[in-house]
Amino acid sequence: MDPQDQSEQKFEDMNDEQKWDILTRPEKLGEILLKHGKITLKQLEDLIKEQEKSGMPFGELVLAKGIMSREDLMKALDWQHRSDQVIIESLTEMVSKQAKEGEEQ
């Protein structure tokens, strides 16, 4: 199923696999920049189109366009890394809990 279709479907109506995909999907840099108000939706759309054509990494395009400083980009990459770490830690905790429950049965 296309991720866009998943976002339009109610979470409670999704099967476990669809929920898992949504909950564990790392945020992309462009999503983080948009969420934190560092770029507009129009800028994100334009950057994605240009990235598809050029093959350049998203962060390099942001810098090349002068949209933000290297320092601000590094902060955004740190946000992205911390977000990924939260997902990893949560999944590790969940798997450990399930393994423990399985041993008790």
C-alpha positions, 0 to 999 in steps of 0.5 A, spaced: 500 500 500 502 506 498 504 511 504 499 516 502 494 511 502 495 509 509 495 516 511 488 517 509 486 511 512 484 511 519 489 508 524 485 504 528 482 501 521 489 498 519 492 492 520 498 490 524 503 491 518 500 497 516 501 500 523 508 497 524 510 501 517 507 507 519 510 507 526 517 505 525 518 509 518 524 514 520 522 521 518 525 524 512 530 530 512 525 534 508 519 532 513 523 534 519 525 541 516 517 542 514 515 540 521 520 545 524 518 551 519 525 551 516 522 550 509 515 551 506 511 546 502 512 549 496 520 549 497 519 541 499 516 540 493 521 543 489 527 540 492 524 533 491 523 534 484 530 537 483 533 531 487 529 526 483 532 530 477 539 531 479 540 525 484 543 530 489 542 528 496 537 533 499 541 536 504 546 538 499 540 541 495 538 545 501 545 548 502 546 549 494 540 553 494 542 557 500 535 555 504 539 555 510 546 555 513 550 549 514 549 550 522 542 549 521 542 543 517 546 540 522 541 541 527 536 538 523 540 532 521 541 532 529 533 532 530 533 526 524 538 522 528 534 523 535 528 521 532 531 515 529 534 513 536 527 514 539 524 509 534 530 504 535 529 504 543 522 503 542 522 497 538 528 494 542 524 495 548 518 492 545 521 486 542 524 485 549 518 485 552 515 481 548 520 476 548 520 476 556 512 475 556 514 469 551 518 466 556 513 467 562 508 463 558 
